[in-house]
Structure formats: C-alpha cells, structure tokens
Amino acid sequence: MSGEASCTAASFAALSPGIERCSFDDVPGWRQDTLLEAFRAFARSATQVETKPYRSGSLGIVLSAFAPAYTAARAMPDIDERSARAFFESHFIPCRIKSEDGGPGFVTGYYEPEVEASRVKTERFHVPLYRRPDDLVDVDDSNRPPDLDPYFAFARETDRGLVAFHDRGEIDRGALTGRGLELVWLDDRVDAYFIHVQGAARLRLQDGSAMRVTYAAKSGHHFTGVGRVLIERGELSPDAVTMQSIRAWFSENPNRIDEILWQNRSFIFFRETEMGDRELGPVAAAKVQLTPGRSIAVDRLLHTFGTPFFIDAPDLHAVDNGPFRRLMIAQDTGSAITGQARADLFIGSGTAAGEIAGGIRHKADFYALVPRTLLGR
C-alpha cells in the first residue's frame, strides 16, 4: 500500500518497535478527508476523561500524552473544518502501525441493530436479552482461581468459590430461567444473536416508545465466530462469509441454528441506557456515544481509547463510493478485535448500516496520530 516509503522508525523509546513516524503528506487521503466530525468525536472523549480517565494501552501511546490535546479540544466548542484540521496537525504526528506480521492491517464493520421488541413476554416476543446476573463477578489476578482459564474476565460465584459461568448453550437451555433477568423480549433468535455480536441495539417497543440497550458484561467464554464455524463445516466458502450470507444460511437451515450458535460459548448481558443523541450510536466501551463513520473498536490491551487513527482501505468502496480514507477515533473494543493493526468500523444504526457493515472485510493501512508530547516537535 502507498504511504510506506517515507515513514521512518519512531524515535521515542516508549513506543513499541514497528511504529513508523510519518508526515501528514505521507498519509494517503489526509488532505482530502473532512475532519470536523472526527474532531467532535475526539472532543466527546476529551470531556469523558475529565471524570473517568482511560487506561493506557501497552503500545506506549499513554493517556497522559493526550492532556494538551484534550485541554485544547474542550476549549474549542464551536469550530469549522479548517480549525479541525489545524487542531489535529498541531497536536499530533502520524505514525504507521503495521500488523504483527509486518504487513497491512485489517478492518471489519459493525453497527447498531434496530429491531422490534417487547418489555413483556408474548407468544410472538419470546427470545430474551438478559440483564447481568448478580452471581457474575469480575475476575482478575487478585481473585482468579488457579484452575480458571486465564482468558476469563468473568466467573460465577458459588459456595465452592469462583467457577466458569454458564455458556451460550446452557443459558439457551434454561440455566437462567426463573431468575427475573429478562430485560426485554425479541421475536427472532438470529436477531438476538447479532445483537450479542454488535454489543448494543436500538429497540422499537410495542407501545410506540424506543429503547436502547448496551453491553453490561459477558459470560467470559472465548468468542467463536459462527462464520468460521460454517466455513469449517463446509457450509460457506471463506470468500462468501458476510453477515448477510450467515443470516441467509440460518433462514435456510432453521433446524440447525442451535447446533451452530452454541459453538460460540460467549454470551452477552445487557443494560438499558439513555437514548442520548439520536443521530449518534450507543454509548460504548469508552463511555461516549459512537459517531457513525468516525468511531472504531480496537484492541483495548494495545491501544488507548481516544487515539485518532487514519485508516486507508483502498479496496473498501461501500462507505464512500471510493477508497475508504478517513480519520477515526478509538472509542470501543470487542472480543474479536485483536492485534495492533485491527479495527471494527462503526457504520451507524439500522438495517442500511447493517448491510454495509456486514460486507466489510478489507486490508487497510493504519496511521495512529501520536501526541507530539511523545515524539517531540
């Protein structure tokens, strides 16, 4: 991909090897992108960190380095496109981040589903989204039992101590029945599953009101993508796996839905959240509403929320009817998003956004905008 030749190894020792310092002229599409919406997304994180700071990722782009940019963003409530560009160019230096194998990165897409729902169970609405159970506890090195998978960040509290929580199949077969944990009811199991995958939803309730739900916790089990399961079983070819093709397969094979879904043992619990700005997406892991087309999910262990990333995906045309070259802000994470050059692009809410998001699986170059306080002017 272009933009590589002029970048040089970043000189600041705290940054991980393989991060290459560039100039803005090295970044394909930087001069053509409009940056005002990206600035507004960044400014929402700048406000959020005043009350709840983000944890720094292990790549070395630490939260404290953003302090001058965050202070400046909070002092600029009303700006235009020219001011937004000047803001990013004055506070940051672009650095190309390659994947662990030295090649380009990879992007997928996600969205906020919008479906009908009911607060009470009916003959039609019988598929629950669950609240977080009171016996589901956070796990870290201070309380992790020696026999619990180190991956697990949650476990079930019992009289015998902490054990692995129920998995998807056990919950679907009734492990939580009778505990009053049902938050809302849907009419379709596949819709419910994709809400689990997306981590949030906008619901149209039967009384005419609207409701938003978002991630509250998960069972702790490893995530297994059902697309991969269908590939391994010879049901779909690797180049044909999209959200649409998976939905079509379930529609054609309704008697095998449990067989496939239960291969993903991970299970998500939800909480109701305020609707907020209806033009924006749900409140996500960075505790701000996502901005359609400007927010991304990243590997939380490696990256610091609030980091701007310019993403160059020349073969991705579904979003802009041309090469996808946009400044995005890291404001979410996900179990399937692992690696330093890996991101999920938040496309928006509703069916149209889902159609676009479901088809995004593209190579991309990643340029992190690193605060000048780390690299020097």
C-alpha positions as CSV (number, residue, x, y, z in Angstrom):
1,M,0.0,0.0,0.0
2,S,1.1,3.6,-0.5
3,G,2.4,5.9,2.1
4,E,5.1,3.5,3.4
5,A,8.3,4.6,1.7
6,S,8.7,8.0,3.5
7,C,7.9,6.7,7.0
8,T,10.8,6.0,9.4
9,A,11.1,4.2,12.7
10,A,9.6,6.2,15.5
11,S,12.3,7.6,17.7
12,F,10.6,7.6,21.1
13,A,11.8,4.6,23.1
14,A,8.5,4.1,25.0
15,L,6.7,3.2,21.7
16,S,6.7,-0.4,20.6
17,P,9.0,-1.4,17.7
18,G,7.5,-1.3,14.3
19,I,5.7,2.0,14.7
20,E,7.0,4.3,11.9
21,R,6.9,8.0,12.1
22,C,5.5,9.8,9.0
23,S,4.4,13.2,7.9
24,F,0.8,14.1,7.1
25,D,1.8,14.3,3.4
26,D,2.7,10.6,3.7
27,V,-0.8,9.6,4.7
28,P,-2.9,8.8,1.6
29,G,-6.1,10.8,1.6
30,W,-5.3,13.0,4.6
31,R,-5.7,16.3,2.6
32,Q,-9.0,15.1,1.1
33,D,-10.7,14.0,4.2
34,T,-13.1,16.2,6.1
35,L,-12.2,16.2,9.8
36,L,-14.9,18.1,11.6
37,E,-16.9,15.1,12.7
38,A,-13.7,13.3,13.8
39,F,-12.9,16.3,15.9
40,R,-16.4,16.2,17.5
41,A,-15.9,12.5,18.3
42,F,-12.5,13.3,19.8
43,A,-13.9,16.1,21.9
44,R,-16.5,13.8,23.4
45,S,-13.6,11.6,24.7
46,A,-11.8,14.7,25.9
47,T,-14.8,15.6,28.1
48,Q,-15.2,12.0,29.3
49,V,-11.7,11.6,30.6
50,E,-12.2,14.5,33.0
51,T,-14.4,12.3,35.1
52,K,-13.2,8.8,34.2
53,P,-9.7,8.5,32.6
54,Y,-9.0,5.8,30.1
55,R,-6.4,3.1,30.7
56,S,-3.2,3.3,28.6
57,G,-2.6,0.6,26.1
58,S,0.6,-1.4,26.0
59,L,1.9,0.0,22.7
60,G,3.1,3.1,24.6
61,I,0.7,5.8,23.4
62,V,-0.2,6.7,27.0
63,L,-3.2,8.7,28.1
64,S,-1.2,11.4,29.8
65,A,0.3,12.4,26.5
66,F,-3.1,13.5,25.3
67,A,-3.5,16.1,28.0
68,P,-2.6,19.1,25.9
69,A,-4.9,18.0,23.0
70,Y,-7.8,17.2,25.4
71,T,-7.5,20.5,27.1
72,A,-7.5,22.3,23.8
73,A,-10.4,20.3,22.4
74,R,-12.5,21.2,25.5
75,A,-11.8,24.9,24.9
76,M,-13.0,24.7,21.3
77,P,-16.7,24.0,21.4
78,D,-17.5,25.7,18.0
79,I,-15.0,25.2,15.2
80,D,-15.0,24.8,11.5
81,E,-13.3,22.4,9.1
82,R,-10.2,24.5,8.8
83,S,-9.8,24.7,12.6
84,A,-10.4,21.0,13.0
85,R,-7.5,20.2,10.5
86,A,-5.2,22.7,12.3
87,F,-6.1,21.1,15.6
88,F,-5.0,17.6,14.6
89,E,-1.9,18.8,12.7
90,S,-0.7,20.9,15.6
91,H,-1.2,18.3,18.3
92,F,-0.3,15.0,16.6
93,I,2.2,13.3,14.4
94,P,1.1,10.4,12.2
95,C,2.8,7.0,12.8
96,R,2.1,4.0,10.6
97,I,1.3,0.9,12.6
98,K,1.9,-2.4,10.8
99,S,0.3,-5.7,11.8
100,E,2.3,-8.2,13.8
101,D,3.5,-10.0,10.7
102,G,4.8,-6.7,9.2
103,G,2.0,-6.3,6.6
104,P,-1.1,-4.2,6.3
105,G,-3.9,-4.3,8.9
106,F,-7.5,-5.5,8.6
107,V,-10.9,-3.8,9.1
108,T,-14.4,-5.1,9.5
109,G,-17.6,-3.2,10.2
110,Y,-20.2,-3.2,12.9
111,Y,-23.5,-1.3,13.5
112,E,-26.3,-0.8,16.0
113,P,-29.1,-3.2,15.1
114,E,-32.7,-1.8,15.2
115,V,-35.5,-4.3,15.8
116,E,-38.9,-4.6,17.4
117,A,-39.1,-5.7,21.0
118,S,-41.5,-6.0,24.0
119,R,-40.9,-5.4,27.7
120,V,-43.1,-8.4,28.4
121,K,-43.1,-11.9,27.0
122,T,-45.7,-12.7,24.5
123,E,-46.4,-15.5,22.0
124,R,-44.5,-13.5,19.4
125,F,-41.8,-12.0,21.6
126,H,-40.2,-14.9,23.4
127,V,-36.5,-14.5,22.9
128,P,-34.9,-12.7,25.9
129,L,-32.0,-10.3,26.2
130,Y,-30.7,-10.8,29.8
131,R,-29.5,-8.4,32.5
132,R,-26.2,-9.1,34.2
133,P,-26.8,-11.8,36.8
134,D,-25.8,-11.0,40.4
135,D,-23.6,-14.1,40.7
136,L,-21.5,-13.0,37.7
137,V,-18.3,-11.4,39.1
138,D,-15.3,-9.6,37.5
139,V,-12.1,-11.7,37.7
140,D,-8.5,-10.5,37.7
141,D,-5.2,-11.7,39.1
142,S,-6.3,-10.9,42.6
143,N,-9.2,-13.4,42.7
144,R,-8.7,-15.8,39.8
145,P,-8.8,-19.5,40.8
146,P,-5.8,-21.4,39.6
147,D,-7.9,-23.7,37.5
148,L,-9.8,-21.0,35.7
149,D,-8.8,-20.2,32.1
150,P,-6.6,-17.0,32.3
151,Y,-8.7,-15.6,29.4
152,F,-11.8,-15.3,31.6
153,A,-12.5,-11.8,32.9
154,F,-15.8,-13.0,34.5
155,A,-16.8,-16.0,36.6
156,R,-19.7,-17.4,38.5
157,E,-19.7,-17.1,42.3
158,T,-20.8,-20.3,44.1
159,D,-20.5,-21.8,47.6
160,R,-17.4,-23.6,46.3
161,G,-15.8,-20.5,45.0
162,L,-15.5,-19.0,41.5
163,V,-16.2,-21.3,38.5
164,A,-16.8,-20.7,34.8
165,F,-20.1,-19.1,34.1
166,H,-22.8,-20.9,32.1
167,D,-22.1,-20.8,28.4
168,R,-24.4,-19.9,25.5
169,G,-25.9,-23.4,25.1
170,E,-26.5,-23.8,28.8
171,I,-28.3,-20.4,29.0
172,D,-30.4,-21.1,26.0
173,R,-31.4,-24.5,27.6
174,G,-32.7,-22.7,30.7
175,A,-29.7,-22.1,33.1
176,L,-31.1,-18.6,33.9
177,T,-34.8,-19.3,33.7
178,G,-36.9,-18.1,36.7
179,R,-34.4,-15.6,38.0
180,G,-36.2,-12.5,36.5
181,L,-33.2,-11.4,34.5
182,E,-35.1,-10.8,31.2
183,L,-34.5,-7.2,30.2
184,V,-36.6,-7.3,27.0
185,W,-38.0,-9.8,24.6
186,L,-37.4,-10.2,20.9
187,D,-39.1,-12.3,18.3
188,D,-36.1,-13.8,16.5
189,R,-33.2,-15.8,17.8
190,V,-30.9,-14.8,15.0
191,D,-31.6,-11.1,15.6
192,A,-30.8,-11.6,19.2
193,Y,-27.5,-13.3,18.3
194,F,-26.4,-10.5,16.1
195,I,-27.3,-8.0,18.8
196,H,-24.9,-10.1,21.0
197,V,-22.2,-9.8,18.3
198,Q,-22.7,-6.0,17.9
199,G,-23.0,-5.4,21.7
200,A,-25.9,-2.9,21.5
201,A,-29.2,-2.3,19.9
202,R,-31.9,0.3,19.3
203,L,-35.3,-1.2,20.0
204,R,-38.8,-0.3,18.8
205,L,-41.2,-1.2,21.6
206,Q,-44.8,-2.3,21.1
207,D,-46.1,0.8,23.0
208,G,-44.5,3.0,20.4
209,S,-41.6,4.1,22.5
210,A,-37.9,3.5,21.8
211,M,-35.3,1.9,24.0
212,R,-31.5,1.5,23.8
213,V,-29.6,-1.5,25.3
214,T,-25.9,-1.8,25.5
215,Y,-23.2,-4.2,26.8
216,A,-23.1,-4.9,30.5
217,A,-21.0,-8.0,30.9
218,K,-20.3,-11.4,29.3
219,S,-20.1,-15.0,30.3
220,G,-16.3,-15.0,30.0
221,H,-16.0,-17.8,27.5
222,H,-14.0,-17.4,24.3
223,F,-15.7,-15.9,21.3
224,T,-16.1,-18.1,18.3
225,G,-17.4,-16.5,15.1
226,V,-20.2,-18.5,13.6
227,G,-18.9,-17.6,10.1
228,R,-15.7,-19.6,10.9
229,V,-17.8,-22.5,12.2
230,L,-19.8,-22.5,8.9
231,I,-16.5,-22.4,6.9
232,E,-15.0,-25.3,8.9
233,R,-18.1,-27.4,8.3
234,G,-18.1,-26.7,4.6
235,E,-21.4,-24.8,4.7
236,L,-19.9,-21.5,3.4
237,S,-16.8,-20.7,1.5
238,P,-14.3,-18.2,3.1
239,D,-14.8,-15.6,0.5
240,A,-18.6,-15.7,0.8
241,V,-18.9,-15.1,4.6
242,T,-20.7,-11.9,5.4
243,M,-23.5,-11.1,7.9
244,Q,-25.9,-11.4,5.1
245,S,-24.7,-14.8,4.0
246,I,-24.8,-16.1,7.5
247,R,-28.4,-14.8,8.0
248,A,-29.4,-16.5,4.7
249,W,-27.9,-19.8,5.8
250,F,-29.8,-19.7,9.1
251,S,-33.0,-18.9,7.2
252,E,-32.5,-21.9,5.0
253,N,-31.4,-24.2,7.9
254,P,-33.7,-23.2,10.9
255,N,-33.3,-26.7,12.5
256,R,-29.5,-26.2,12.8
257,I,-29.5,-22.8,14.5
258,D,-28.7,-24.2,17.9
259,E,-26.0,-26.5,16.5
260,I,-24.1,-23.5,15.1
261,L,-24.8,-20.8,17.6
262,W,-23.8,-22.9,20.6
263,Q,-20.3,-23.3,19.1
264,N,-19.9,-19.7,20.3
265,R,-19.9,-20.2,24.1
266,S,-19.5,-16.5,24.8
267,F,-22.8,-14.9,25.9
268,I,-23.5,-11.2,26.4
269,F,-25.6,-9.4,29.1
270,F,-27.2,-6.0,28.6
271,R,-28.4,-3.0,30.4
272,E,-30.8,-0.3,29.4
273,T,-29.2,3.1,28.6
274,E,-30.5,6.5,27.8
275,M,-31.3,7.2,24.1
276,G,-29.0,10.2,24.1
277,D,-28.4,12.0,20.8
278,R,-30.4,10.0,18.2
279,E,-28.0,11.0,15.5
280,L,-25.2,9.1,17.3
281,G,-24.7,5.5,18.1
282,P,-24.8,3.8,21.5
283,V,-22.6,4.5,24.5
284,A,-19.7,2.1,24.1
285,A,-16.6,1.0,26.0
286,A,-15.0,4.4,26.0
287,K,-18.2,5.7,27.7
288,V,-19.2,8.1,24.9
289,Q,-21.8,7.7,22.2
290,L,-20.2,6.4,19.0
291,T,-20.1,8.6,15.9
292,P,-21.2,6.8,12.7
293,G,-18.4,6.7,10.2
294,R,-15.9,8.1,12.7
295,S,-15.6,5.7,15.7
296,I,-13.8,2.4,15.7
297,A,-13.3,-0.5,18.0
298,V,-9.7,-1.5,18.7
299,D,-7.7,-4.0,20.8
300,R,-8.1,-2.5,24.2
301,L,-5.0,-4.1,25.6
302,L,-2.8,-2.5,23.0
303,H,-4.4,0.9,22.3
304,T,-5.6,3.8,24.4
305,F,-9.2,5.0,23.9
306,G,-9.3,8.4,22.3
307,T,-6.4,7.7,19.9
308,P,-7.1,9.1,16.4
309,F,-6.4,6.6,13.6
310,F,-6.3,7.5,9.9
311,I,-7.4,4.3,8.1
312,D,-6.5,3.8,4.4
313,A,-8.5,0.9,2.9
314,P,-8.3,1.5,-0.8
315,D,-10.4,-1.6,-1.7
316,L,-13.3,-0.6,0.6
317,H,-15.8,1.3,-1.5
318,A,-19.1,0.6,0.2
319,V,-18.9,3.5,2.6
320,D,-17.7,6.4,0.4
321,N,-18.2,5.0,-3.1
322,G,-14.5,5.2,-3.4
323,P,-11.4,4.3,-1.4
324,F,-12.1,4.5,2.4
325,R,-9.6,7.1,3.7
326,R,-10.9,8.6,7.0
327,L,-9.8,9.8,10.4
328,M,-11.4,7.6,13.0
329,I,-11.4,7.8,16.8
330,A,-10.8,4.7,19.0
331,Q,-13.9,4.5,21.3
332,D,-14.8,0.9,21.5
333,T,-13.4,-2.6,21.7
334,G,-14.6,-6.2,21.1
335,S,-13.6,-9.8,21.8
336,A,-12.8,-10.4,18.1
337,I,-10.7,-7.3,17.7
338,T,-7.2,-8.4,18.5
339,G,-3.9,-7.0,17.1
340,Q,-2.3,-3.7,16.7
341,A,-3.5,-3.0,13.1
342,R,-7.0,-4.3,13.5
343,A,-10.2,-2.3,13.8
344,D,-14.0,-2.5,13.6
345,L,-15.5,0.5,11.8
346,F,-18.8,1.7,13.4
347,I,-21.1,2.4,10.4
348,G,-24.3,3.6,12.2
349,S,-27.7,2.3,13.2
350,G,-30.4,0.3,11.5
351,T,-30.7,-2.0,8.5
352,A,-28.9,0.1,5.9
353,A,-25.9,0.5,8.2
354,G,-26.0,-3.3,8.8
355,E,-26.0,-4.0,5.1
356,I,-22.8,-2.0,4.7
357,A,-21.1,-3.2,7.9
358,G,-21.8,-6.9,7.2
359,G,-19.7,-6.7,4.0
360,I,-16.6,-5.0,5.3
361,R,-13.6,-7.3,5.4
362,H,-10.7,-5.4,3.9
363,K,-7.0,-4.9,4.2
364,A,-6.0,-1.4,5.5
365,D,-3.1,0.7,6.5
366,F,-3.3,2.2,10.0
367,Y,-1.8,5.6,10.9
368,A,-2.1,6.4,14.6
369,L,-2.0,10.1,15.4
370,V,0.5,10.1,18.2
371,P,0.6,13.2,20.5
372,R,3.6,15.4,19.8
373,T,4.3,15.3,23.5
374,L,5.6,11.8,22.9
375,L,7.6,12.3,19.7
376,G,8.7,15.9,20.1
377,R,8.1,18.7,17.7
